């Protein structure tokens, strides 16, 4: 097995072989999730705690379903009403969690690096469900699985990532993964929403949708993350849609069989035309949601395997 990591904190440390291992195992869980009997005992006897310091619908529900289908004892901690709100530090929270002896810890946090900090302090496997502007690894993995199933491969494709790149951890994780798998990545958006020195990431940068979409195999739209904006990054939503929202006219510049993606939640009529988002011949947005459960099941199984092996070998870091 080529996935030997203790945690899944980001795409950056993963090698292509580890990425393929996760995607290949995910395929098995796609089949399981479509079967009448959807449960497994892979995580039986293990405790999974979901800690979401930011609100989430898709990601939290996906991790919860994934853990329960694998037989884990799953607990969702209401972080909005937790001791953190009463002044407890993240380190103290980690120490409290350790005393409960969890096995898998799923964390989403508004600050970049917070999940890594927790991972250093707890004696269990940690999965990053999104931290600030840093990374969202399982989203990139589910996107990769969706692309591979639609295109038959996850190499040598032209992928256009469009919209609010600057505030997007989804974009960062996807740029890293797609680059590792030898794809051509284009970033498209207004200058205010393109990160400084973006070209250093090995991508091409475009300020025009039609030019950037020319010949693309995959068109990945991003949500405008207004909660992370502290100024006037766009003149208006109407103007933004006119220039950077995806519609049939702009999509015509991509390849005829190009697929359309969006990590959700969507702002219809701002980032993407609603009719296009629902077009079953082009849009794979619902498939992304489905692949999310399978990818998270695969990631948790692989981490649990490593956890059990380490504990059986007497690794003191896993108490």
Steps between C-alpha positions, in 0.01 A plus 500: 500500500643837398300711747695498826403838642393544861269792415335650193576869546553607140580396145847655511678209677329227295681324216313403181502134609324589827240702310433205269468267799226720648319533167516126428358411842234769456373318191415201719302725732310656209372149426419435868311828533285410200415155638193419706716410801732797552681412822842356583683420823835648395489760781314285753616578853652834401373843606475787252453857625396774256607848614371773269598849615344629177150424383475230237224295345655282230834425659375426852211287377733317264754416773221394737341269244842362404590415860165340578503288184843370605374407846671772708346660808450855368459809716445854374629766738299824495797735482280809473396440862822339619757595761697674223230767512561527874869574454655153487806481275536257213779324691274449804231364271754254357594384850134454587447294186800282580340408829202364306727270290354565154642317199403731214465875530341700216561874532389809311639832625494861373875551564772359277727262691258433788438142388874432478540635854231266630662207320823562690321478835263206466566126501275409211465541124390849388321588176496858381147598392620849401718752684483869412648569158746213537362167375195279460656167399195276484327749269792482256499120522126475432541742210781282363283189530213678324732609217656155464160332477375752244817518289650157555823649634637763737813586299575726205176695512445874472312618809371856538434616857288814490391766748609582853839329501657731758272397788455135401663208681319278247693669219831459680451128564383443144796691354737281704329171411452575131861614473628179662297299247652686201202707393496847344333736744359841414376757749237744376366800688528873565843617624353571846408131538823347367766441767826686475775300326244243383723415206755363750258211555564375147167620361391733221306814596224656289286808553255409224261205524474425130875500453562293812234241414628441146548124457442415870401144596374599846343826617502537878303796634555636851272672748550868577613478863360825630560396861875514433490832313577820689468745212360565155638209300230519232299801372166317528360148472331593175823621346687198636252261337524687171878462490578187701177308553476180298227489236449308176669769290822491703496120536486469119871594496589184696505158337165359394523228763631727779348433841381770740578484872425703813587408863183663632312673632422674171387855446285452191506796267823625660761227442304274270182497295240287675397315185860406430553383858208258455598380151558127543702489179762748623470547874652246745417704809272235650762233426748706703271477802469123454875453458558696821357223717705232322827694521453573870425135568821402318710758682370392839556131426861563395572716806335243727717227349814698573373585848437136590834387359685767698319411821566129448869580450505695826546844341485733801355786298174303473386442858 
